[in-house]
């Protein structure tokens, strides 16, 4: 299950990364599908696969604050 790794990334980087969180990156909208090392995989609208992006490079569109914030 990917949630524990996403929780770790959230706390480590101070971001609200979570499974299925809506995010924006370079003007594209997507959702977090899982963690991948020190990155999260984001599946953008209209794409078939997720791409790895560092969690601090994303704009989080969901209103939940980061853990520990």
VOVODREN-539509 format. One record per atom (N, C-alpha, C, O): residue number from 1; residue in three letters; atom name; x, y, z. Coordinates in steps of 0.1 Angstrom, whole numbers, m for minus. Example, Ala and Ser with C-alpha at 12.3 -4.5 7.8 and 13.67 -1.06 7.14 Angstrom:
<rs>
R     k     r    a       X       Y       Z
R     1   ala    N     132     m57      78
R     1   ala   CA     123     m45      78
R     1   ala    C     132     m33      78
R     1   ala    O     142     m33      85
R     2   ser    N     128     m22      71
R     2   ser   CA     137     m11      71
R     2   ser    C     129       0      79
R     2   ser    O     134      11      80
</rs>
This chain:
<rs>
R     k     r    a       X       Y       Z
R     1   unk    N       9     m12       0
R     1   unk   CA       0       0       0
R     1   unk    C       9      12       0
R     1   unk    O      20      12       6
R     2   unk    N       5      23      m7
R     2   unk   CA      13      34      m9
R     2   unk    C      11      45       1
R     2   unk    O      20      54       2
R     3   unk    N       1      45       9
R     3   unk   CA      m2      56      18
R     3   unk    C       9      59      28
R     3   unk    O      12      70      31
R     4   unk    N      15      49      34
R     4   unk   CA      26      52      44
R     4   unk    C      37      59      38
R     4   unk    O      43      68      44
R     5   unk    N      41      56      26
R     5   unk   CA      52      63      19
R     5   unk    C      48      77      16
R     5   unk    O      56      87      17
R     6   unk    N      36      79      12
R     6   unk   CA      31      93       9
R     6   unk    C      30     101      22
R     6   unk    O      33     113      22
R     7   unk    N      26      95      33
R     7   unk   CA      26     102      46
R     7   unk    C      40     106      50
R     7   unk    O      42     117      55
R     8   unk    N      50      97      47
R     8   unk   CA      64     101      50
R     8   unk    C      68     113      42
R     8   unk    O      74     122      47
R     9   unk    N      65     113      29
R     9   unk   CA      69     124      20
R     9   unk    C      62     137      25
R     9   unk    O      68     147      24
R    10   unk    N      50     136      29
R    10   unk   CA      43     147      34
R    10   unk    C      50     154      46
R    10   unk    O      52     166      46
R    11   unk    N      53     146      55
R    11   unk   CA      60     151      67
R    11   unk    C      74     155      64
R    11   unk    O      78     166      69
R    12   unk    N      81     148      57
R    12   unk   CA      95     151      53
R    12   unk    C      97     164      46
R    12   unk    O     106     172      48
R    13   unk    N      87     166      37
R    13   unk   CA      89     178      28
R    13   unk    C      79     189      31
R    13   unk    O      78     200      25
R    14   unk    N      70     187      41
R    14   unk   CA      60     197      45
R    14   unk    C      50     200      35
R    14   unk    O      46     212      33
R    15   unk    N      45     190      28
R    15   unk   CA      35     192      17
R    15   unk    C      23     183      20
R    15   unk    O      25     172      27
R    16   unk    N      11     186      15
R    16   unk   CA       0     177      18
R    16   unk    C      m2     166       7
R    16   unk    O     m13     164       2
R    17   unk    N       9     159       4
R    17   unk   CA       9     148      m6
R    17   unk    C       0     137       0
R    17   unk    O       3     131      11
R    18   unk    N     m10     132      m8
R    18   unk   CA     m18     121      m4
R    18   unk    C     m23     114     m16
R    18   unk    O     m24     121     m27
R    19   unk    N     m27     102     m15
R    19   unk   CA     m33      94     m26
R    19   unk    C     m45     101     m32
R    19   unk    O     m54     105     m24
R    20   unk    N     m45     103     m45
R    20   unk   CA     m56     109     m53
R    20   unk    C     m57     124     m50
R    20   unk    O     m68     130     m53
R    21   unk    N     m47     131     m44
R    21   unk   CA     m48     145     m42
R    21   unk    C     m47     152     m56
R    21   unk    O     m39     148     m64
R    22   unk    N     m55     162     m58
R    22   unk   CA     m54     170     m71
R    22   unk    C     m42     180     m70
R    22   unk    O     m41     187     m60
R    23   unk    N     m34     180     m80
R    23   unk   CA     m22     189     m80
R    23   unk    C     m21     195     m94
R    23   unk    O     m27     192    m104
R    24   unk    N     m13     206     m94
R    24   unk   CA     m10     213    m107
R    24   unk    C       6     213    m108
R    24   unk    O      13     215     m98
R    25   unk    N      10     212    m120
R    25   unk   CA      25     212    m123
R    25   unk    C      26     218    m137
R    25   unk    O      22     213    m147
R    26   unk    N      33     229    m138
R    26   unk   CA      36     236    m150
R    26   unk    C      23     238    m158
R    26   unk    O      22     237    m170
R    27   unk    N      12     242    m151
R    27   unk   CA      m1     245    m157
R    27   unk    C      m9     233    m161
R    27   unk    O     m21     235    m166
R    28   unk    N      m5     221    m158
R    28   unk   CA     m12     209    m160
R    28   unk    C     m18     204    m147
R    28   unk    O     m12     204    m137
R    29   unk    N     m31     198    m148
R    29   unk   CA     m38     193    m137
R    29   unk    C     m37     178    m137
R    29   unk    O     m38     172    m147
R    30   unk    N     m34     172    m125
R    30   unk   CA     m34     158    m124
R    30   unk    C     m37     153    m110
R    30   unk    O     m41     161    m101
R    31   unk    N     m35     140    m107
R    31   unk   CA     m37     134     m94
R    31   unk    C     m25     126     m90
R    31   unk    O     m19     120     m99
R    32   unk    N     m22     126     m77
R    32   unk   CA     m12     117     m72
R    32   unk    C     m17     103     m72
R    32   unk    O     m27     100     m67
R    33   unk    N      m9      94     m79
R    33   unk   CA     m13      80     m79
R    33   unk    C      m5      71     m70
R    33   unk    O     m10      60     m65
R    34   unk    N       7      75     m66
R    34   unk   CA      15      67     m57
R    34   unk    C      29      74     m54
R    34   unk    O      31      85     m60
R    35   unk    N      37      68     m46
R    35   unk   CA      50      74     m43
R    35   unk    C      60      66     m52
R    35   unk    O      57      54     m56
R    36   unk    N      71      72     m54
R    36   unk   CA      82      65     m62
R    36   unk    C      95      71     m57
R    36   unk    O     100      81     m62
R    37   unk    N     101      64     m47
R    37   unk   CA     113      69     m41
R    37   unk    C     110      82     m34
R    37   unk    O     101      82     m25
R    38   unk    N     118      92     m37
R    38   unk   CA     116     105     m31
R    38   unk    C     106     114     m39
R    38   unk    O     105     126     m36
R    39   unk    N      99     108     m48
R    39   unk   CA      90     115     m57
R    39   unk    C      76     109     m55
R    39   unk    O      74      99     m49
R    40   unk    N      66     117     m61
R    40   unk   CA      53     111     m62
R    40   unk    C      50     109     m77
R    40   unk    O      55     116     m85
R    41   unk    N      42     100     m80
R    41   unk   CA      38      98     m94
R    41   unk    C      25     105     m96
R    41   unk    O      15     104     m89
R    42   unk    N      24     114    m107
R    42   unk   CA      13     122    m110
R    42   unk    C       7     118    m124
R    42   unk    O      15     118    m133
R    43   unk    N      m5     114    m124
R    43   unk   CA     m12     112    m137
R    43   unk    C     m20     124    m141
R    43   unk    O     m29     128    m134
R    44   unk    N     m15     130    m152
R    44   unk   CA     m21     142    m157
R    44   unk    C     m34     139    m165
R    44   unk    O     m34     129    m171
R    45   unk    N     m43     149    m166
R    45   unk   CA     m55     147    m174
R    45   unk    C     m51     145    m188
R    45   unk    O     m43     151    m194
R    46   unk    N     m57     134    m194
R    46   unk   CA     m54     131    m208
R    46   unk    C     m42     122    m210
R    46   unk    O     m40     118    m222
R    47   unk    N     m35     119    m200
R    47   unk   CA     m23     110    m201
R    47   unk    C     m27      96    m196
R    47   unk    O     m36      94    m188
R    48   unk    N     m19      87    m201
R    48   unk   CA     m22      73    m197
R    48   unk    C     m14      68    m185
R    48   unk    O     m19      60    m177
R    49   unk    N      m2      74    m183
R    49   unk   CA       6      69    m172
R    49   unk    C      10      81    m163
R    49   unk    O      10      93    m167
R    50   unk    N      14      78    m151
R    50   unk   CA      19      88    m142
R    50   unk    C      34      90    m144
R    50   unk    O      41      82    m148
R    51   unk    N      38     103    m140
R    51   unk   CA      52     106    m141
R    51   unk    C      58     110    m128
R    51   unk    O      50     116    m120
R    52   unk    N      70     107    m125
R    52   unk   CA      76     111    m112
R    52   unk    C      79     126    m111
R    52   unk    O      86     131    m120
R    53   unk    N      75     132    m100
R    53   unk   CA      77     146     m98
R    53   unk    C      80     148     m83
R    53   unk    O      74     141     m74
R    54   unk    N      90     156     m80
R    54   unk   CA      93     158     m65
R    54   unk    C      82     166     m59
R    54   unk    O      76     175     m65
R    55   unk    N      78     162     m47
R    55   unk   CA      65     167     m41
R    55   unk    C      66     182     m38
R    55   unk    O      55     189     m38
R    56   unk    N      78     188     m37
R    56   unk   CA      79     203     m35
R    56   unk    C      77     211     m48
R    56   unk    O      75     223     m47
R    57   unk    N      77     204     m59
R    57   unk   CA      75     211     m72
R    57   unk    C      60     213     m76
R    57   unk    O      57     219     m86
R    58   unk    N      51     207     m68
R    58   unk   CA      37     206     m71
R    58   unk    C      29     217     m64
R    58   unk    O      33     222     m53
R    59   unk    N      18     222     m70
R    59   unk   CA       9     230     m64
R    59   unk    C      m3     221     m60
R    59   unk    O      m9     215     m68
R    60   unk    N      m6     221     m47
R    60   unk   CA     m16     212     m42
R    60   unk    C     m30     219     m42
R    60   unk    O     m31     230     m36
R    61   unk    N     m39     214     m49
R    61   unk   CA     m52     220     m51
R    61   unk    C     m63     216     m41
R    61   unk    O     m73     223     m39
R    62   unk    N     m60     205     m33
R    62   unk   CA     m69     201     m23
R    62   unk    C     m66     210     m11
R    62   unk    O     m55     215      m8
R    63   unk    N     m77     213      m3
R    63   unk   CA     m75     223       8
R    63   unk    C     m69     217      21
R    63   unk    O     m66     225      30
R    64   unk    N     m67     204      22
R    64   unk   CA     m61     199      34
R    64   unk    C     m47     204      37
R    64   unk    O     m39     204      28
R    65   unk    N     m44     208      49
R    65   unk   CA     m30     213      52
R    65   unk    C     m21     201      53
R    65   unk    O     m25     190      55
R    66   unk    N      m8     204      52
R    66   unk   CA       3     194      53
R    66   unk    C       3     189      68
R    66   unk    O       0     197      77
R    67   unk    N       6     176      70
R    67   unk   CA       8     171      83
R    67   unk    C      18     179      91
R    67   unk    O      29     181      86
R    68   unk    N      15     182     103
R    68   unk   CA      25     189     112
R    68   unk    C      26     204     109
R    68   unk    O      34     211     115
R    69   unk    N      17     209     100
R    69   unk   CA      18     223      96
R    69   unk    C      10     231     106
R    69   unk    O       9     244     105
</rs>
